[in-house]
Amino acid sequence: MGLCFPCPGESAPPTPDLEEKRAKLAEAAERRQKEAASRGILHVQSVQEKRKKKEKIEKQIATSGPPPEGGLRWTVS
């Protein structure tokens, strides 16, 4: 057993173009991210909707600013 070298009369197999290789790697990375994001989740769509709703609420809170002076006040006695 040893390293496998091409026979003297044969040429090496063609290597993929650099752009093709990058495209395949990018596709594989995107596929892995999607699989990792949905791993262990039965209803992926509902989880995504909840996440978007939560982000929307957080954005509304951030843009609304501080509460007015007439808001709730806590006192400890």
DSSP file (Angstrom, degrees, kcal/mol; ACC not computed):
  #  RESIDUE AA STRUCTURE BP1 BP2  ACC     N-H-->O    O-->H-N    N-H-->O    O-->H-N    TCO  KAPPA ALPHA  PHI   PSI    X-CA   Y-CA   Z-CA
    1    1 A M              0   0    0      0, 0.0     2,-0.3     0, 0.0     3,-0.0   0.000 360.0 360.0 360.0 136.0    0.0    0.0    0.0
    2    2 A G        -     0   0    0      0, 0.0     2,-0.1     0, 0.0     0, 0.0  -0.878 360.0 -40.7-162.2-166.6    1.3    3.4   -0.9
    3    3 A L        -     0   0    0     -2,-0.3     2,-0.7     1,-0.1     0, 0.0  -0.463  55.6-124.4 -72.6 145.6    0.4    6.5   -2.6
    4    4 A C        -     0   0    0     -2,-0.1    -1,-0.1    -3,-0.0     0, 0.0  -0.834  32.1-178.7 -96.5 114.1   -1.5    6.2   -5.8
    5    5 A F        -     0   0    0     -2,-0.7     2,-0.0     1,-0.1     0, 0.0  -0.831  33.7-100.5-108.5 149.3    0.2    8.0   -8.7
    6    6 A P        -     0   0    0      0, 0.0     6,-0.1     0, 0.0    -1,-0.1  -0.347  46.8 -96.4 -66.0 150.0   -1.2    8.1  -12.2
    7    7 A C    >   -     0   0    0      1,-0.1     3,-1.3     4,-0.1     0, 0.0  -0.282  36.4-109.2 -62.2 153.2    0.3    5.7  -14.7
    8    8 A P  T 3  S+     0   0    0      0, 0.0    -1,-0.1     0, 0.0     0, 0.0   0.814 118.3  47.3 -58.0 -31.7    3.1    7.2  -16.8
    9    9 A G  T 3  S+     0   0    0      2,-0.1     2,-0.3     0, 0.0    -2,-0.1   0.632 101.5  79.3 -85.7 -12.7    0.9    7.2  -20.0
   10   10 A E  S <  S-     0   0    0     -3,-1.3     2,-0.2     1,-0.0     0, 0.0  -0.657  73.2-133.6 -97.4 150.4   -2.1    8.8  -18.3
   11   11 A S        -     0   0    0     -2,-0.3    -4,-0.1     1,-0.1    -2,-0.1  -0.646  35.3 -92.2 -95.9 160.6   -2.6   12.4  -17.5
   12   12 A A        -     0   0    0     -2,-0.2    -1,-0.1     1,-0.1     3,-0.1  -0.363  51.6 -93.2 -67.7 148.6   -3.9   13.7  -14.2
   13   13 A P        -     0   0    0      0, 0.0    -1,-0.1     0, 0.0     2,-0.1  -0.313  51.6 -94.9 -61.3 147.0   -7.6   14.2  -13.9
   14   14 A P        -     0   0    0      0, 0.0    -3,-0.0     0, 0.0     0, 0.0  -0.370  36.7-133.5 -66.4 140.7   -8.7   17.7  -14.7
   15   15 A T        -     0   0    0      1,-0.1     3,-0.1    -3,-0.1    -3,-0.0  -0.697  28.3-101.5 -92.4 146.7   -9.1   20.0  -11.7
   16   16 A P        -     0   0    0      0, 0.0    -1,-0.1     0, 0.0     5,-0.0  -0.298  44.3 -93.2 -67.0 152.3  -12.2   22.1  -11.4
   17   17 A D     >  -     0   0    0      1,-0.1     4,-2.5     4,-0.0     5,-0.2  -0.279  33.4-117.6 -61.5 150.1  -12.0   25.8  -12.3
   18   18 A L  H  > S+     0   0    0      1,-0.2     4,-2.2     2,-0.2     5,-0.2   0.887 115.1  49.3 -60.8 -40.9  -11.3   28.1   -9.4
   19   19 A E  H  > S+     0   0    0      2,-0.2     4,-2.4     1,-0.2    -1,-0.2   0.903 110.9  49.7 -66.2 -40.9  -14.6   29.9   -9.8
   20   20 A E  H  > S+     0   0    0      1,-0.2     4,-2.4     2,-0.2    -2,-0.2   0.907 110.5  50.7 -62.8 -41.5  -16.6   26.6   -9.9
   21   21 A K  H  X S+     0   0    0     -4,-2.5     4,-2.3     1,-0.2    -2,-0.2   0.912 110.9  48.1 -63.8 -42.9  -14.8   25.4   -6.8
   22   22 A R  H  X S+     0   0    0     -4,-2.2     4,-2.5     2,-0.2    -1,-0.2   0.905 111.3  50.8 -63.8 -41.7  -15.6   28.7   -4.9
   23   23 A A  H  X S+     0   0    0     -4,-2.4     4,-2.4     2,-0.2    -2,-0.2   0.918 111.2  47.8 -63.0 -43.5  -19.3   28.4   -6.0
   24   24 A K  H  X S+     0   0    0     -4,-2.4     4,-2.4     1,-0.2    -1,-0.2   0.906 112.2  49.4 -64.4 -41.1  -19.6   24.8   -4.8
   25   25 A L  H  X S+     0   0    0     -4,-2.3     4,-2.2     2,-0.2    -1,-0.2   0.897 111.0  49.9 -65.1 -39.3  -17.9   25.7   -1.5
   26   26 A A  H  X S+     0   0    0     -4,-2.5     4,-2.3     2,-0.2    -2,-0.2   0.916 111.2  48.9 -65.0 -42.9  -20.3   28.6   -1.0
   27   27 A E  H  X S+     0   0    0     -4,-2.4     4,-2.3     1,-0.2    -2,-0.2   0.910 111.5  49.5 -62.3 -42.1  -23.3   26.5   -1.8
   28   28 A A  H  X S+     0   0    0     -4,-2.4     4,-2.3     1,-0.2    -1,-0.2   0.892 110.0  50.9 -64.9 -39.4  -22.1   23.8    0.6
   29   29 A A  H  X S+     0   0    0     -4,-2.2     4,-2.2     2,-0.2    -2,-0.2   0.917 110.7  48.4 -65.2 -42.5  -21.6   26.4    3.4
   30   30 A E  H  X S+     0   0    0     -4,-2.3     4,-2.3     1,-0.2    -2,-0.2   0.907 111.2  50.8 -63.1 -41.5  -25.1   27.8    2.9
   31   31 A R  H  X S+     0   0    0     -4,-2.3     4,-2.3     1,-0.2    -2,-0.2   0.906 109.9  49.7 -62.7 -42.3  -26.6   24.3    3.0
   32   32 A R  H  X S+     0   0    0     -4,-2.3     4,-2.6     1,-0.2    -1,-0.2   0.901 109.7  51.4 -64.2 -40.1  -24.7   23.5    6.2
   33   33 A Q  H  X S+     0   0    0     -4,-2.2     4,-2.3     2,-0.2    -2,-0.2   0.915 110.7  48.0 -64.0 -42.2  -25.9   26.8    7.8
   34   34 A K  H  X S+     0   0    0     -4,-2.3     4,-1.6     2,-0.2    -2,-0.2   0.919 113.5  47.7 -63.3 -43.2  -29.6   26.0    6.9
   35   35 A E  H  < S+     0   0    0     -4,-2.3     4,-0.4     1,-0.2    -2,-0.2   0.899 113.0  48.0 -64.7 -40.7  -29.2   22.5    8.3
   36   36 A A  H >< S+     0   0    0     -4,-2.6     3,-0.6     1,-0.2    -1,-0.2   0.867 109.8  53.1 -68.5 -35.5  -27.6   23.7   11.5
   37   37 A A  H 3< S+     0   0    0     -4,-2.3    -1,-0.2     1,-0.2    -2,-0.2   0.836 116.3  38.3 -68.9 -31.6  -30.3   26.4   12.0
   38   38 A S  T >< S+     0   0    0     -4,-1.6     3,-1.7    -5,-0.2     2,-0.3   0.333  83.0 129.6-102.6   7.8  -33.1   23.8   11.7
   39   39 A R  T <  S+     0   0    0     -3,-0.6     3,-0.1    -4,-0.4    -3,-0.0  -0.465  83.0   3.8 -67.2 125.2  -31.5   21.0   13.6
   40   40 A G  T 3  S+     0   0    0     -2,-0.3     2,-0.5     1,-0.2    -1,-0.3   0.493 101.6 118.4  81.9   4.2  -33.8   19.6   16.2
   41   41 A I    <   -     0   0    0     -3,-1.7     3,-0.3     1,-0.2    -1,-0.2  -0.908  43.9-168.8-107.6 126.4  -36.7   21.9   15.3
   42   42 A L  S    S+     0   0    0     -2,-0.5     2,-0.7     1,-0.3    -1,-0.2   0.901  84.7  36.6 -78.9 -41.7  -39.9   20.2   14.1
   43   43 A H     >  +     0   0    0      1,-0.2     4,-1.6     2,-0.1    -1,-0.3  -0.778  65.3 170.5-115.5  85.7  -41.7   23.4   12.8
   44   44 A V  H  > S+     0   0    0     -2,-0.7     4,-2.2    -3,-0.3     5,-0.2   0.889  76.0  56.0 -63.3 -41.3  -39.0   25.5   11.2
   45   45 A Q  H  > S+     0   0    0      1,-0.2     4,-2.2     2,-0.2    -1,-0.2   0.906 106.9  48.3 -61.2 -43.8  -41.4   28.0    9.7
   46   46 A S  H  > S+     0   0    0      1,-0.2     4,-2.3     2,-0.2    -1,-0.2   0.875 110.2  52.1 -67.1 -36.1  -43.1   28.8   13.0
   47   47 A V  H  X S+     0   0    0     -4,-1.6     4,-2.2     2,-0.2    -1,-0.2   0.908 109.8  49.0 -65.5 -41.0  -39.8   29.4   14.7
   48   48 A Q  H  X S+     0   0    0     -4,-2.2     4,-2.3     2,-0.2    -2,-0.2   0.900 110.7  50.6 -65.0 -40.3  -38.7   31.8   12.0
   49   49 A E  H  X S+     0   0    0     -4,-2.2     4,-2.4     2,-0.2    -2,-0.2   0.912 110.8  48.8 -64.0 -42.3  -42.0   33.7   12.3
   50   50 A K  H  X S+     0   0    0     -4,-2.3     4,-2.4     2,-0.2    -1,-0.2   0.896 110.8  51.0 -63.5 -40.0  -41.7   34.0   16.1
   51   51 A R  H  X S+     0   0    0     -4,-2.2     4,-2.3     2,-0.2    -2,-0.2   0.914 111.2  47.4 -64.1 -43.1  -38.1   35.2   15.7
   52   52 A K  H  X S+     0   0    0     -4,-2.3     4,-2.2     2,-0.2    -2,-0.2   0.903 112.0  50.4 -65.1 -40.9  -39.2   37.9   13.1
   53   53 A K  H  X S+     0   0    0     -4,-2.4     4,-2.2     2,-0.2    -2,-0.2   0.906 110.7  49.3 -63.3 -42.2  -42.1   39.0   15.4
   54   54 A K  H  X S+     0   0    0     -4,-2.4     4,-2.5     1,-0.2    -2,-0.2   0.909 111.1  49.2 -64.2 -42.5  -39.7   39.3   18.4
   55   55 A E  H  X S+     0   0    0     -4,-2.3     4,-2.2     1,-0.2    -1,-0.2   0.886 110.2  51.9 -63.5 -38.7  -37.2   41.3   16.3
   56   56 A K  H  X S+     0   0    0     -4,-2.2     4,-2.1     2,-0.2    -2,-0.2   0.914 110.7  47.4 -64.5 -43.1  -40.0   43.6   15.2
   57   57 A I  H  X S+     0   0    0     -4,-2.2     4,-2.3     2,-0.2    -2,-0.2   0.918 112.1  49.7 -64.5 -43.8  -41.2   44.2   18.7
   58   58 A E  H  X S+     0   0    0     -4,-2.5     4,-2.2     1,-0.2    -1,-0.2   0.885 110.3  51.0 -62.6 -38.2  -37.7   44.9   19.9
   59   59 A K  H  X S+     0   0    0     -4,-2.2     4,-2.1     2,-0.2    -1,-0.2   0.900 109.5  50.2 -66.1 -40.5  -37.2   47.4   17.1
   60   60 A Q  H  X S+     0   0    0     -4,-2.1     4,-1.5     1,-0.2    -2,-0.2   0.897 111.2  48.9 -64.4 -40.0  -40.4   49.2   18.0
   61   61 A I  H  X S+     0   0    0     -4,-2.3     4,-0.8     1,-0.2    -2,-0.2   0.905 111.6  49.4 -65.2 -41.1  -39.3   49.4   21.6
   62   62 A A  H  < S+     0   0    0     -4,-2.2     3,-0.3     1,-0.2    -2,-0.2   0.871 114.3  44.3 -67.6 -36.5  -35.9   50.8   20.6
   63   63 A T  H  < S+     0   0    0     -4,-2.1    -1,-0.2     1,-0.2    -2,-0.2   0.716 102.8  65.8 -81.9 -20.2  -37.4   53.4   18.2
   64   64 A S  H  < S-     0   0    0     -4,-1.5    -1,-0.2     1,-0.2    -2,-0.2   0.756  93.9-149.7 -75.1 -22.8  -40.1   54.5   20.7
   65   65 A G     <  -     0   0    0     -4,-0.8    -1,-0.2    -3,-0.3    -2,-0.1  -0.347  41.8 -18.3  85.8-169.4  -37.6   55.9   23.2
   66   66 A P  S    S-     0   0    0      0, 0.0    -4,-0.0     0, 0.0     0, 0.0  -0.333  78.4 -97.3 -71.8 154.5  -37.9   56.1   27.0
   67   67 A P        -     0   0    0      0, 0.0     4,-0.1     0, 0.0    -2,-0.0  -0.326  46.5 -97.3 -67.8 153.9  -41.4   55.9   28.5
   68   68 A P    >   -     0   0    0      0, 0.0     3,-1.4     0, 0.0     0, 0.0  -0.170  36.0-102.5 -67.0 167.5  -43.2   59.1   29.5
   69   69 A E  T 3  S+     0   0    0      1,-0.3     0, 0.0     2,-0.0     0, 0.0   0.751 116.5  67.1 -64.8 -24.8  -43.0   60.5   33.0
   70   70 A G  T 3  S+     0   0    0      3,-0.0    -1,-0.3     2,-0.0     3,-0.1   0.294  80.5 115.0 -81.2  13.1  -46.5   59.3   33.8
   71   71 A G  S <  S-     0   0    0     -3,-1.4     2,-0.1     1,-0.2    -2,-0.0   0.053  78.6 -60.8 -72.7-174.3  -45.4   55.7   33.6
   72   72 A L        -     0   0    0      1,-0.0     2,-0.4     2,-0.0    -1,-0.2  -0.392  49.6-158.7 -70.4 144.7  -45.4   53.1   36.3
   73   73 A R        -     0   0    0     -3,-0.1     2,-0.4    -2,-0.1    -1,-0.0  -0.983   4.9-145.8-127.4 139.6  -43.2   53.8   39.4
   74   74 A W        -     0   0    0     -2,-0.4     2,-0.4     2,-0.0    -2,-0.0  -0.859  15.3-175.1-105.8 135.9  -41.9   51.2   41.8
   75   75 A T        -     0   0    0     -2,-0.4     2,-0.5     0, 0.0    -2,-0.0  -0.986  12.3-153.5-129.7 143.2  -41.5   52.0   45.5
   76   76 A V              0   0    0     -2,-0.4    -2,-0.0     1,-0.1     0, 0.0  -0.960 360.0 360.0-115.4 126.8  -40.0   49.8   48.1
   77   77 A S              0   0    0     -2,-0.5    -1,-0.1     0, 0.0     0, 0.0   0.411 360.0 360.0-117.7 360.0  -41.2   50.3   51.7
